[in-house]
């Protein structure tokens, strides 16, 4: 049977990671708990789970299968960077959800909350569509990097100050497929 280090190297194509921060079993348990929390928070009304692409797609897929009530799923792609490496401050929707938002409870699913600036601007934009409520469910939260905000209601884990990859998080589009979250650097 291969060692965990050998298995990690195999999965990463031979590119080492510094360490595994959250293993697949820990993530699975926490996603199940988040599904139960969302189920309890929305006992009635239309629920739309809105995934912020690309990073949220694996988390969202696992999460919606653990929410034990009817729901709809759609996606959104937003950018505040344009062609630069510094945020422009304006959020541009690169893909707008096709689902009607008015009157629905929206749970916006994000892979990681860093500064929170893009999410705050996106919340304003989504609020203009008149949903019944908006909440954020984030797999990871870099708490020390942003001011608290009420919409961040469901959080999987507090993220350490590291460059994280796996379970949807990437580095130059690599590592998303890993079933665990690792520190790359």
N, C-alpha and C positions, 0 to 999 in steps of 0.2 A: 504494500500500500504506500503511495507517495506521501511524502511529508507535506505539511501545509505550505512551506516555502517553495517546494518543487511544484506543487499544484498552482500556486499563485503565479510563478514564472511561466508555467504552461498557459494559463488563462490570459496573461498579459503579453503573450508572444515573445517571452524572454526578456521583456523590459521590466526591470525590478521596480517595486514600490517600496517606500520606506517602511510602512507598517499597515496592518489592517486595523482600522479604527472601529468599524461596526461590521461584524460577520453576518452572513446570510440569515442565520437563525435569529439573531438579535433584531435584525431589520424586520423579519417576518412577524415576530411577536409584537413589535411596536406598531406595525401597519395594521395588524388585527385589532389592537387597542384603539387606534385612531378610527378605524371603521366603526367600531362600537360607539365611540364618542360622537361621531357624526350622525349615526343612526339615532342616538338618544337626543341629539340637539335639534333634529328636524323630524318630529313625529308626524307632521302633516304638511301639506302644501307641495307645490312643485319644486323639486330639487334638481339643479343643474350643476354638475361637477365640470369645471372649466379648467383644462390643463394648459399651463403656460409652457409652450414648447421651446426648445427640444428637451431640456433636462428633466422634465417631469414625467415623461411618457411611461417609464417602467414603474415608477412609484404610483402614478395614477392608475395604471392597469391593475396592479395588485390591490390598491385601495378600494376601487369601486366594486370589486368582487367581495369585499368584506363589509360593505354598507348594506345592511339588511332592510332595504326599503326601495321602492321604485325610484329611479333617477334617470336623468339624461346626461349624456357626455358630449362635450364639444371641446374645441381647442382654440387657443389664441396665440399669436406670435407677435411680440412687441419688441421694439428696439428704441433705445435712447442714445445709441452710439453713432449711427450713420456710418461714415467711412473712417471715423477717427477712433482713437483709443480712450478718449475722455468723453463722458456723457454730455450730450448736447443740452440736457435738461427737458427736452420735449419728447414725449412718448409717441412713436409712430406705430400704428398697427400694420404689420406686414401680412397678417391673416386675421380677419375679423370673424367672430363666431357667426355661424349661419342660424343658430337657434335664437328664438325670441327670448330676450332677457326680462322683459317687463313682467312684474308680478311674481317672479320666481326667487327662491332662495338660491344664491350662487355661492358655491365653495370653489374658490380659485386655488388650484393646486400648483405649488411651486417646489422645485427641487431644493433650493437653498436661498435664504434671505441673507443678503450681505449688507449693503448700506440701507436697503429698503426704499431708495429714492424712486426707482422705476415702478415698484409696486404701488407706492403712494400716488403717483401720477396716474397709473392704470386704474386704481380704485376710483379716482375722480371721474375718469372717462366712463367706467362701467356704471357708476352711480347715475350718470346722465341718461342711462337706458332704463331707469326706473325699476330695478329689481326690488323684491320685497325685502331682501337682506343680502349682505355680502360678507363673507368670512374668508380668511386665508388658511389653508392647510399646507404647511411647509414640512418637508422631510427633515431639513436641517435649518438651524437658526444661528447665525453668528451674532449673538446677543450683544457683544461688546462693540459692534460696528454700527449700530443704529439706535435711534430713540424708540422706545416702545410705541406700538400703535394697537388700538383696540381690535382692529380687524384680524390680527394675527391670533386666531383662536385655537388652532390645532397645530401642535409642533411635535415632530417625531423625536428629534434629539437636538441638544445644544451642540453646535459645531465647534471643534477646537480650532485654534488659529493655525490652520494648515491648508495646503492646497489639496483638496479632496477630489477623488475620482471614483468612478464605479457607480452601479445602480442608477444609471442615467447621467451622472455627472461626467464631464469629459475634460480632456486636454487636447486641443486641436482635433476634435471629433473622435479621438481614441479613448479607450477604457470604459465607455458607456455600458458595455455588455457585461461587465463584471458583476457577480451576484453579491458582492460586498462593497463597502466603502473603505478606501485606503488613502493614506497620506502619500502623495506622489513624490514630494521633495524631501 
